[in-house]
Amino acid sequence: MNPRATAHVDTFARDHLPPPDQWPELRFDLPELRYPERLNCAAELLTGPPGDRPVFRTPDGGSWTYDELRAHVDRLAHLLTGGLGVVPGNRVLLRGPTTPWLAACWLAVLKAGAVAVTVLAQQRPHELSTICEIARVRHALCDIRSVDDLAKAEIPDLRIATYGGDSPDDLLHRPAPGTPYRAVDTAADDVALIAFTSGTTGRPKGCMHFHRDVLAIADTFSRHVLRPAPDDVFTGSPPLGFTFGLGGLVVFPMRAGASALLLEQAHPDQLLPALAEHRVSVLFTAPTAYRAMLDQLDGHDLSALRRCVSAGENLPAATWRAWHERTGLRIINGIGATELLHIFISAADERIRPGTTGVPVPGWQARVQDADGTPVPDGEPGLLAVRGPVGCRYLADPRQREYVRGGWNITGDTYVREPDGYFRYVARADDMIISAGYNIAGPEVEDALLRHPDVVEAAVVGRPDEDRGQVVVAYAVLKEGAERDAEALRAFVKSELAPYKCPREIVFMDALPRTATGKLQRFRLRG
């Protein structure tokens, strides 16, 4: 690591990067990845497209042009650095449904040299409090509809500014200069965002990404595999709190000078009408959604759709073939990680081989190795290891040593590299449950269950499910005499965690299976 002069006044993020010897090897093999030393990714994304071109569209038929977005971002940046007192390097929490205003807030935070911490609108006070504690968050921009849980989190010294309401204090009603905002002259390796992911221990990990990283995901996967055009209209189901959604709905379309339809609700039965009505050409969603939409395709005009991207969980070959048979479209499968920001193995068009994830995206390298770091022969399963222009840098977390080994990022997935160079997914190598594209750490759900006064022990596992990939199943041991009310316990978990983490089924037991030394035998629960 050769850190350049930081523009950050608050240097917390840089001060808490892992030691240089724990970083993965970063590679900038493509000419387009050799960025200048001074770089503000928001300013770069906002530069270039003609002002009257649409950038963000809404379900009601509204749209923002690039000029309008630039004006909104500049106004928000003035407010951030003026009355709100944000200085470069401060962490700013962003929370709300997927709307143009949330995207504009994200761009404004980065243009002002602050660090964006985008979370899910579904996350509960306990989760939000933990994130703010880890990242030392003291500022938040929040959609008025999502402010209640953030306020209930009682985060010390957190200054919350809301948008979308009627109050004169609302961000959209406050007076602000109408002049252009000069982007903070950030270094290419200044931290731009902290994306949180749940680890197998349940405590979230903050993944720190630089300004150059935001452009690198567009200049690798999007440029070389997706290959969007300025006339493309993007949409998808992942929220901006996921880096899958942040890339697919903001970074990629803006880097290409294209536009995105931002949907607050994007379940399969809402996606299909939106695809038809808005002539969407590029779709980002999970295999679960593609499976669900198969039964609802009749009557929906998908003639504008030309690119379908799948990530978040493994794409079964049967789903790929069924979608291709019904629509004639080849789903672009891919694997990404919050630690690496977006997709690093994929394939498009004639290079697609159903049942495999694909090949390393240009700019990335991948191999399959054993636990000691030795590459295994083609055809044999092992741990997936990748490296490229973006790498894992956890925020002050000892798990950095687990994820980065010998200069490679170890994703926690078991893969096989076929003799022809294609990579085939086998399974998760840890206890992470992947359900409908969501990563759910079993221990985190166990912790929530154990916060209930009647629960003595809890174990959470993933059970295979045809529609969702896996579903969360909890096994609980209650205090003697306590009522075995599964629905009441599910309601409690929903009050503690985002609803998608809630167990689909709760099984009550007299005791959990353990070894003679007391170690939980999860494999017996998985059946």
LOPA-361255 format. One record per atom (N, C-alpha, C): x, y negated, z. Coordinates in pm, whole numbers, plus 50000, padded with zeros to 5 digits. Example, Ala and Ser with C-alpha at 12.3 -4.5 7.8 and 13.67 -1.06 7.14 Angstrom:
BEGIN
513195056950780
512305045050780
513205033050780
512855022550708
513675010650714
512904999750787
This chain:
BEGIN
500845011950000
500005000050000
500884987650000
500604978349910
501294965549906
500254954449920
499834951550044
498744941950062
499114928150010
498214922249935
498414908649887
497924898949993
498214886349977
497784876250074
496274876050080
495744878850196
494294879750209
493664865950212
492444865150161
491654852850172
490804853050298
490824864050371
489964865350488
490484857050605
489584849350663
489874842250787
489674851750904
488594859450899
488334870250995
488974882850935
490074887150992
490844898150933
490524911750994
489374913051061
489024925551126
489104937451031
488514936250912
488464947650819
489874951850779
490684942350737
492054945850696
492864951250813
492644945650931
493394950051049
493054964251088
491884969051045
491454982551084
491444992450969
492154989150861
492404999050757
493285010150814
493215022250759
494105032850806
495565029050781
496495034850857
497915032550828
498235036650685
499175029850619
499475032850479
499795047450453
500435054350549
500795068250523
499595077750527
498415072550564
497205080750564
496305077650444
496755068850356
495975065750236
496135076850132
495135078650047
495335087349931
496205080249828
496765087949737
497485081849626
496475075449532
496685062749502
495795055549411
496435054949274
495615057149171
496135057749034
495365047748947
496115040248867
495525030348778
496035032948636
495745045048588
496315049648462
495735042648340
494475038348348
493845031848233
494185016948231
494385011248115
494704996948108
493654988148175
492374992148163
491304983848220
491284983948372
492074992848434
492114993548580
493234985048640
493994978448557
495104970248607
494594955848626
493994953948743
493334941148772
494334930648820
493994917948804
494874907448856
494924907649008
495944901549064
496124901749209
495004894249281
494474883749221
493364876349280
492104879949204
491104884549276
489894889649210
488724888849307
487634882649263
486384882849337
485374890249250
484974902149294
484164910749206
482794904649177
482224897249272
480924891149246
481034880549137
482074872349145
482274862249041
482484868848906
483214880048906
483464887148780
482184892848722
481324898748808
480074904548759
479124893748707
479224881748764
478324870948726
478814863048605
479994866348557
480604858948445
480324865948313
479974858448213
479994864248079
478684864948006
477664872048060
476444873947980
475764860747949
475154859447832
474414847247799
473394844147908
473234831447939
472414827448053
470964831448045
470394832347922
468974835247911
468674850147902
469684858447912
469454872947909
468884877448043
467924886848044
467414891848172
468454900348244
468464899448376
469374907748455
468584916648550
467594911248622
466764919348711
465304917848674
464634929148664
463214929448634
462454934848755
461184931348767
460364936148878
459124943248824
458534952048903
457404960148854
456214951848806
456064939648859
454924931348819
455144924048688
456254927048621
456534920748493
457424908448503
457804904548623
458694893348639
460114896948604
460944886648584
462354889248556
463174877048592
464444879548623
465434868948644
466424869448528
466814857748481
467894857248383
469224856648457
470304858448381
471624857248442
471854843248497
471354832948428
471504819348479
470744817548610
469534822948616
468754821848739
469434829348853
469974841048824
470694848448927
471904840548977
472654834848885
473814826948925
473404815449018
472304808948985
471834797749068
471414802649206
470694813749212
470264819149341
471464823349426
472424829949363
473614834549437
474384822549491
474564812249410
475304800549456
474584793749573
473274792849563
472514786649672
472664794649801
472554807849790
472694816449908
474104815549966
475104814949879
476484813949926
476704800850002
476104789849952
476184777050024
475554778250163
474394785050171
473724786750300
474564795250395
475154805850342
475974814750424
477114807150489
477814799550409
479044793050457
478754779550520
477524774650504
477124762050566
476464764450700
475124763850701
474394764950826
474554778050900
474794789050828
474904802050894
476304804550951
477274796750908
478604797650968
479404809950933
479104816250819
479874828050777
481214823650719
482294830150763
483624827150709
484124839550636
485064838050542
485594849550469
486104860450564
485654872550537
486044883950620
484994888050721
484044878950756
482944882950844
482144894150779
481674903450859
480804913850808
479354908950813
478624910850703
477234906450695
476364918550660
475454921850750
474534933050728
473444928750630
473104937550536
472054934950437
471014945950448
469754941950466
468724952050488
467414947750422
466824956850347
465544954050285
465274963550171
464044963550118
463724971650001
464544966949880
464574975249778
465334972049656
464604961349577
465124949049586
464524937549517
465654928849459
465324919949365
466344910749317
466964902149428
466174898749529
466704890549637
467754897949719
467554910949741
468564918649813
469854919149732
469734921349601
470914921449514
471604907849514
470824897149510
471404883749512
472134881149643
471574885649754
472244884049884
473574891449885
473584903549830
474824911349824
475894904049744
475514898749630
476464891449546
476934878749615
476044872049687
476414859649756
477404862349868
477184873149941
478114876750049
479514878949993
479604886149883
480904888949823
481534876349762
480704868149698
481244855949637
481794846549745
481184846949864
481634838649975
482814844750049
483324856150001
484494862350061
484214870350186
482924872250220
482574880350336
482494895050295
482184903650390
482164918050368
480734922950380
480204928850275
478814933450273
478704947050341
477724948150432
477414960950498
475944963650468
475694970850360
474324973350317
473814986250380
472674985350447
472094997050515
470724999950456
470175011250493
468865015250443
467755008250521
466695004550452
465554998550519
464895008350615
465145021350596
464535031650680
465255033650813
466485028850825
467255032150945
466685025651069
466775032951179
466145029151304
467095021151394
466555014951499
467405006551586
468665013251636
468565025851678
469745032751730
470835033751624
470435036851501
471405038251391
472005024651355
471165014451350
471645001051316
472604995751421
472294998451546
473154994051655
474545000251645
474585013251612
475875020151599
476705014251485
476065011851372
476765006051256
477324992351291
476514984151355
476974970651390
478094971051493
478044980851581
479124982351680
480434986051611
480384995651521
481605000351454
482214989251369
481374982051294
481864971951199
481944957951260
481584956551386
481594943451453
480794933251371
479574936851343
478694928351262
478064917751351
478114905151306
477514894151381
476544885951296
476424889351168
475504882351079
474674892651002
473414889250976
472544898250899
471604890150811
471424894550688
470404889450598
469384900550579
468124897750610
467134908550616
465814904250554
465264912650470
463914910750418
462964910050538
462044900450536
461154898350650
460364911050683
460144919450583
459364931750603
460174942650674
461484940750684
462354950950743
463044946150869
462554935150926
463304928851035
462984934951172
461834941351187
461414945751320
462424955151386
462814965751315
463744975351374
465114968951400
465504959451315
466784952751336
466734944151461
465614937551482
465464929451602
465404938151728
464744949751715
464644958851830
465984965051868
466924965051775
468224971251804
468994963751912
468634951151937
469264943152043
470784943452031
471254939951912
472694939851885
473284926851939
474284927452025
474814915352087
475294905151984
474864892752003
475344881251925
475024882251775
474074890851737
473734891951595
472824880551555
473224873251452
472424862251397
471694867451274
470364868351282
469554873851174
468894862551097
469124862150967
468444852750879
467544860950787
466264857650784
465314865350705
465014858250573
464544866150477
464114860650349
462804867250309
461994859950230
460724865450181
459534861950269
459734853550372
458634849750461
458174835550437
457294830750526
456714817350511
457354806950602
458214811350692
458814802150788
459724792050719
459774779650771
460724770050715
462174774250734
462414783250832
463764788350854
464124799550759
463164804050680
463424814750584
464514810250487
465394819750452
466504816450362
466044810150231
464894814450183
464434809550054
463814795750063
463574790750187
462974777550203
463944767350262
465094771650307
466034762250366
466644753350258
466874740750292
467544731950195
469004736150176
469454735650052
470834739350021
471294731649899
472604729549886
473114722549767
472744730049639
472424722349537
472104728449409
473304729349316
474464727049372
475694727149292
476274741249284
477084743949182
477744757149174
478614759549297
478704772049336
479544775949450
480834781949395
481954776449436
483234781649389
483574794249466
483724805249396
483984818149461
485264817449544
485224823849660
486414824749743
487474832649667
488694827949674
489804833849597
490344846249669
489524856649669
489904868849738
491004876349663
491774884049740
492734893149679
491994905249624
492544911349523
491914923349466
491764934349570
492664934449670
492564944649775
492054939049906
491314927949902
490524923850018
489284932750025
488884936450146
487704944850162
486464937050120
485664942950031
484434936749981
483204942550048
483244955450078
482064961850137
482474973250228
481624975950324
481764987650410
480494995750394
480625007650336
479485016650315
479545027650421
478445029650489
478435039550596
477865052850549
478545063350592
478105076850562
478125084950690
477195094150702
477175102650821
478155113950804
479005115950902
479935127150900
479335139150968
480035150150966
479495162351026
479405161251177
480095151651237
479975149651381
478735141551415
478125135451315
476945127451339
477245112751356
478455108851400
478775094751414
479135089351276
478465078651232
478705073751095
480135068951077
480605070350953
481945065850917
481805054050822
482565043550849
482555031950761
483615033450654
483185033550527
484115035050415
484385021150358
485635016750366
485985003250323
486445003150178
485814994650099
486144993749957
486494979449920
487454978249828
488014965349789
487234959149673
487544946449644
486924939749530
487244947149400
488474951949386
488814958949262
488064972249251
487724978449365
487024991349362
485654989949299
484984978849328
483644976549275
483674976549122
484704970449066
484824970248919
485334983548865
486154990548944
486755003148897
485715013848870
484645014348951
483625024748925
482885021848795
482755008848761
482135005348634
483065007948517
484355005948541
485325007248432
485815021548413
485315030848494
485625045048474
484335052448434
483505056148531
482315064048498
481375056748402
481015044348434
480035037548350
480575035048210
481785029948201
482355026448070
482615038647984
483165049248042
483645060447962
482665072147951
481755073548048
480805084748044
479395079848012
478925070248089
477565065048067
477485056747939
478455048247916
478575039847797
477295031647770
476955022647864
475745014547844
475955003547741
474834998247693
474834987147598
474104975347659
474344963147612
473684951347670
472164951947666
471584959147573
470124959847563
469524970447654
470354977947725
469824988447812
469054982447930
468034989947973
467284986848095
467474998448192
468124995848304
468405006048405
467275006448508
467055017948567
466245018848689
466625031848759
466045033848876
466355046048950
465755045949089
465915057249157
465335058849290
466275055549405
467605056549391
468455054249508
468435039649551
468245036949680
468265023049727
469675017249724
469765004149740
471064997449734
471905000449858
471295006349960
472055010750077
472915022850049
472665029749937
473495040749890
474405035349780
475655039349780
476535034649674
476105040149538
475385051349535
474835056549409
473895046149348
473035040249431
472125030049383
472795016849356
473745013049440
474455000349422
475165000149287
475805011349252
476455012049122
475455012449008
474495021549017
473585023848906
472595012748880
472275004648983
471234994548966
471754980248967
472994978149010
473544964549013
474874963748937
475864971348981
477214969948926
477284973948780
476754985748746
476884990648608
476124981948508
474834978748534
474154970348435
474774956448422
475214950548534
475794937248525
477144937548453
477924947848477
479234948748409
479054949748258
477904955648215
477634957348072
476804945948014
476414936348098
475554925548050
474144930148023
473734941148087
472404946948067
471484942348181
470344949048196
469384945348300
468944957748376
468324955448492
467844966448575
466454963348627
465594973148622
464274972548684
464444977248829
464204968248925
464404971649067
463054975149129
462954987449173
461704992749227
461774994049378
460804988149447
460754989849593
460335004049629
459465009649551
459015023449569
459365031049442
460125041949456
460595048949337
460495064049353
459355068449404
459105082849409
458785087649267
458885100749243
458645105649106
457335101149044
456235100449123
454965096449064
454905081449037
455895073849089
455985059649056
457025057048947
458025065848940
459065064148840
458525065748699
457735076048676
457285078948540
456495067448477
455495061748544
454795050348484
455735038548460
456705036448553
457635025248536
458545027448416
458985039748395
459825042748279
459115039248150
457835042748144
457065040348022
456735025548004
456245019248111
455775005348100
456904995648069
458074997948128
459184988348114
460234992748013
459945003147940
460845007947835
462265010047888
462335017247999
463625020048064
464435029347976
465745026347965
466615034647882
467645042647962
467935038348087
468925045148170
468325047748307
468295060348348
467665064348473
468675070848567
468685066448693
469495072548799
468575078348904
468665091548928
467905097449037
468515111049071
467905118049164
468435130749213
467745142449144
468355154449146
467715166149085
466305168649135
466065165849262
464725167749318
463685159949239
464015147649203
463065139349130
462845144548988
463915149048922
463745154648788
462835166948793
463015175348895
462135187048908
460685182748929
460495172849017
459125168349047
458455162048925
459215154748844
458635147848728
458255157448616
458845169348614
458555178748507
457065181848494
456385182548608
454965185948608
454075174048579
454665162048565
453855150048547
454185142648416
454935149148328
455405142148208
454295138648110
453265146848103
452215144748003
451585130948020
451455124047910
450805110947912
451735099247937
453025102047959
453985091247983
454955090247864
455075078247812
455935075847696
457365073347743
458235083047719
459635081747758
460535079747636
459975074547529
460735073547404
461905063847415
461875054347509
462995044947524
464135050847604
463855061547679
464855067247769
465925074647689
467205071047714
468285077547641
469365083247733
469415078647859
470415083247955
469745086948086
469995099148133
469485103848261
470685108348345
470885102148459
472025105348545
471515111948672
472195122648711
471825130048832
473025130948925
472815127849051
473865129549153
473175130049288
473955131549393
473405132349528
473275146449579
473105155949489
473065170149522
473355177849394
473585190649407
473905198649289
472705199649194
472975198549065
471925199748964
471885214048912
470835221648946
470745235448897
470615236048745
471205246148685
471115247648540
469675248848493
468825255448575
467425257148536
466705243648526
467025234548618
466415221248612
466895213748488
468195214648460
468745208048342
468035213048216
467895226148204
467315232048082
465835228548069
465125228648183
463695225448177
463475211048136
464285201948188
464175187748150
464525185848003
465565192547958
465985191347818
464905196947724
464305207947764
463265214147681
462045205047668
461675198447779
460475190047778
460715176347716
461925170747730
462165156947687
463165155547574
463975165847552
465055164847455
466265157247507
466225153147635
467305145247695
468245154047775
469535151347763
470555158647836
470905151047964
470625156948078
470945150348205
472455149948223
472965138148257
474385136348289
474555139648437
475085151348466
475315155448604
476585148548655
476695146748785
477895140748839
478015143148988
479235142549038
479475142849181
480225130049219
479735123749322
480385112049378
480445113449529
480955103349595
481035103349741
481095088849787
480505086149901
480575072649958
482035068749978
482865078450016
484285075650038
484995071149911
484475075149795
485085071849666
484185062549584
483105058149645
482195047949594
481195052849490
481645061149394
480675065849294
481175078849229
480725081649107
480935094549041
482355095748985
482975107349010
484335109648962
484495122448879
483485131148876
483465142748786
482115142748717
482125143748585
480865143148509
481135146848364
480085146748284
480205148848139
478915144048074
479025139547951
477855134347879
477765140447740
476545139747687
476275143747548
476725158147521
477445160247411
477795173847372
478795180447468
479425172447553
480395178047647
479705184247769
478415182147783
477695187447899
477605202647890
477875209448001
477685223848012
476795226548132
475525230048109
474605232248221
475175242348321
474975239248449
475505247948553
476855243548604
477485233848537
478745228148585
478535213148610
479425207348691
479355192948715
479985185448601
481055190948542
481715184448431
483215184648447
483865174248397
485315173048401
485655159748469
486905157848512
487245145048574
486955133248483
486315123148539
486025110848465
487355104248428
487485098448308
488725091448275
489135081748386
490405082348423
490895074448535
490985082448664
490425094648665
490415103148784
491115116348756
491615122548861
492185136048855
491485144548959
491375157548932
490755166649027
491425180249020
491395187249131
491895201049136
491165208449247
491315221549248
490745229949353
491905236149429
491885235049561
493025239549641
492565247249763
493505253949829
493165260949952
493345251450070
493115256650192
493155248350311
494545242550336
495575248650280
496945243750299
497365233750192
496475231050096
496795221449991
497405227449867
497445240649858
498005247349741
496915249649637
497115245349513
496085247749410
495805262649394
494525266049379
494135280049359
493965282549210
494085294849166
493925297949023
492525294648973
492425291648845
491125289548783
490235301648809
488955298948835
488005309648860
487855313449005
488735308249091
488655311349234
488135299249310
487265301349411
486735290049486
487765283949580
487625271249604
488495264149697
487935250449724
488715242049791
488275228549826
488525218949710
487535210749680
487685200849574
488555189349625
489585185849548
490465174749581
490515165249462
490365152249487
490345142449378
491205130349414
491635123049311
492315110449331
492125101849207
492185088849228
491975079549117
492165065349165
491445055749105
491655041649140
491025037549272
490125045949324
489445043249452
489735054949544
489905052049673
490205062749767
489555060349901
489565070649983
488945069950116
489805061450210
489155051550271
489795043550375
488745041250483
488715049950583
487735048550690
488095036950782
487075030850836
487245019950931
487585025751069
488865024651107
489325028651241
488715041951285
488925052351205
488315065351233
489365076351217
489565084551321
490585095051312
490275105651207
489045105951157
488695115751054
489345112650920
490045101350913
490805098150793
491775109350759
492415115150861
493395125850839
492755138550784
491465140350809
490765152150758
490395150250610
490005138050576
489535135650439
490685134050341
491755127750384
492905125550296
494055134550340
494495143350250
495575152650280
496525153150160
497775150350188
498765151050082
498495141749965
497865130449993
497575120749886
496285123249811
495575134049844
494325137549776
493135135149870
492005131449810
490745130449884
490065144149883
489825149650000
489185162750012
487705160450043
486845163049945
485455158649953
484585166750047
485045178550087
484215187150169
483325196350088
483575197349958
482815206149870
483675217949827
483055229449818
483715241049760
483385241649611
484425242649529
484275242549384
485105253749321
484775256649197
485595265349113
485945257448987
487215257748950
487615252148822
487655263348721
486845262048617
486795272348514
488045271348425
488405282048355
489605281648270
489565270848163
488375266348122
488295255848020
488345241848081
488585240948214
488745227848277
487485222048339
486355228848324
485115223948383
485045227948531
484445219348611
484335221648754
482905225848788
482805236848864
481485242348901
481325242049053
480225236049096
479915234849238
479545248449297
480025251049419
479675263449490
478815260349612
479315251849702
478575248749825
479275237449898
478595232049998
479265222950090
480175231150181
481325225350211
482285232550295
482075229550443
481145220850476
480905217550617
479425219350649
478985213450755
477605215250799
476675204150750
477095196550651
476235186250597
475065192650524
473875187150549
472665191750482
472365181650371
472155186350250
471805177450139
470375180650097
469485171350127
468065173350101
467535162150013
467085165649895
466535155949799
467485144349775
468775147449772
469775137249744
470275129649864
469685131949981
470135125350103
471135134250176
472215128350225
473175135250310
472725133950455
472525145150520
472025145250658
472975153550743
473545147350844
474465154350934
473655161351042
473735174751046
472995182351145
473225177551288
474485175151328
474725170651465
474065157451500
473885148551402
473215135851429
471745138151465
471105147651394
469705150851425
469635157951560
470625166351588
470675173051719
470755162851831
471585152551811
471725142151913
470395135151938
469645132651831
468345126051846
467375134951923
467355147751890
466495157151963
466855157552110
468135157352138
468575158352277
468275145652357
467935134952288
467525122952361
466085124052413
465355134252368
464005136652422
464135142952560
463415138152658
463585143052796
463305157952816
462525164252724
462185178352742
463135187852672
464045182652588
464915191452509
466215194052585
466515206852602
467725210952673
468855213852574
468535220952467
469515224252363
468875222452227
469705219652128
469185218151992
470255222051891
469815228051783
470705231251671
469935228451543
470615222351447
469965218451321
470755224151205
470065230551112
470705236550995
469905233050870
470485235550755
469785233950629
469295247350580
468055247450535
467475259750479
467275257550330
467675266950245
467485265250100
466025262750066
465805253449972
464445249949931
464465247349781
463525253149710
463525252349565
463355237949515
462535230049583
462235216649536
463245206149584
463735207549708
464565197149767
466035201049782
466395212949737
467775217549754
467945224049890
467735216249995
467695221050133
466665212950209
466145218950316
465315211450411
465925212950549
465655203150634
466195203050769
465305211550859
465915220950928
465205229551023
465905228251158
465135225751262
465695224151396
465255235651486
466175240051569
465895250051672
466105243251806
465085244251893
465135236852019
464805245852139
465505243452246
465235249852375
464735238852468
463545240952525
462935230752610
463085233952758
462855223752839
462825225852984
461685235453020
461885242553125
460855252053168
459555244753196
458475250053137
457155244153157
456785233353059
457735228852976
457435218452878
456575223952765
455685215752714
454795220052606
455565220852475
455365231552402
456045233452274
455215226952163
455315213852154
454545205952058
455495201051950
455515208251837
456465204951731
456185191251670
454915187851649
454595175151586
454975163351674
454785164851805
455175154051896
456695152151894
457425163151885
458885162251882
459355156251749
458675159751639
458995153751510
458755138651512
457665134651575
457355120251585
458445113051664
458955119651766
460025113451846
461275111551760
461635121851684
462825120751599
462645109551497
461445108351442
461185097751344
461335083951406
461115082851536
461305069951603
462775066951630
463625077251620
465045075751647
465895074851520
465455081651414
466245082551292
465385079251170
466055076851058
465325074950933
464475087250905
463265085350853
462345096750836
462905108250754
463775105550655
464285116550572
465165126050651
465635121950770
466465130750852
465615139550945
464345136750953
463475144051046
463315158651003
463405168151096
463225182351059
461875185050996
461875192650889
460625197150829
459955207650918
460785214850990
460255225451077
461055225451207
460355227551319
461015229051448
460625242651505
461635250551535
461435264051590
461865263751736
460975268051825
461305268251967
461885281852006
462925281552084
463605293752125
463855293352276
464025305252332
464375305952475
465865303052495
466675306352394
468115303652400
468675303452259
469695295552237
470365295152107
471445305952101
471665311551982
472715321951971
474105315951988
474875321752078
476225316852104
477195328552117
478465325452098
479505335552118
479755337052268
480615346652302
480935348852443
481605336652505
482245328452421
482895316352472
481975304252469
480725306152427
479755295352428
479625287652299
480335291752193
480265284652066
478975288051993
478285277851944
477025279851874
477255287351743
476425297351718
476525305451595
475475300651495
475815289851425
474845284151331
474505293751217
475465302351181
475205311351068
474025320551097
473795323651224
472665332251260
471345324951244
471365311751259
470155303951242
469835301751095
470885301051014
470655299350870
470045311850808
470215322850874
469625335350827
470265340650703
